[in-house]
Amino acid sequence: MIEYFFSRVLKKARGKAVIDSSIPSTSKVESGSTVLGTTFGAYSFCGYDCTFIKCEVGRFCSIASKVVVGGARHPMEYVSTSPVFLSHKESIKTKFSRHEYHWQPRTVIGHDVWIGEGVYVKGGVTIGVGAVVGMGSVVTKDIPPYAIYAGNPARLIRYRFSEAVIAALLKSQWWEYSDEELRAVAPDFNYPETFLKARGLL
């Protein structure tokens, strides 16, 4: 028990790097994580040792530890993928040319997305509202709303709800509710159809 306590203390003591990013006070980024050029929505959290590069993270997202989202890409369509031919990267001081290249695409994680531990999300991908990504997955393509994906590469397992319920949830935009509105409707959140019917959406 004592060993566990001290391991937790040491884990949290490492700090985190948050640069050119916006994280509201209602959200949380655990220690060991690096967040660059990224915005977090309200009530979202990520675990330990995560990396976010040029991302938009929605509200109410649950992101486990050791998740990597976004990052640089290299021009596979050029003669060479090396940064010595590109304008933006200074990884190597020598430059033979400075070709312009859009090397950091924006990655979007929708509202209420759950991402399991050790997931890799390719830069430029969009993960839809309410989607779930299983632990250890490698996401290389867009994921539609309320879909459950897993694997390497990540593939569709199933959808969380019927098409009608998904459409109604998207129409509700409950993630935009005020805190007061959420407190009022939260008792129905364990029964999606009850929540939707009470609001005339289903």
Buried (B, 14 or more C-beta within 10 A) or exposed (E): EEEEEEEEEEBEEEEBEBEEBEBEEBBEBBBBBBBBBBBBBBBBBBBBBBBBBBBBBBBBBBBBBBBBBBBBBBBEEEEBEBBBBBEEBEEEEEEEEEEEBEBBBBBBBBBBBBBBBBBBBBBBBBBBBBBBBBBBBBBEEEBBBBBBBBBEEBEEEEBBBEEEBBBBBBEBEBBEBEEEEBEEBEEBEEEBBEBBEEBEBB
